[in-house]
């Protein structure tokens, strides 16, 4: 939590924390929880097919909302179009919560 807050406050200069990497083999999948800071690199000369999306679980809606608030406060921490994407996501989640 402290590392994420430090990175969020100034992502362009943050170099501390625990950095990890994994090299995926064909057919492998990786799933990051909401708010997990990550970067994707592709091996040069290798054919790559990658998809990214957002998965929301009931058990982590509060964590997801914290991430949304952080992204609105500092749009530099995401590659999303905050004004467009976040409002859509919030409306969808609001509907899920109301229906539940």
Protein Blocks (a to p, Z undefined) as FASTA:
>chain_A
ZZmmmmmmommlgcgdjdddddddehiacdddehiacdddddehiacdddddddddfklm
mmmmmmmmmmmmmmmlpcbdfklmmmmmmmmmmmmmmmZZ
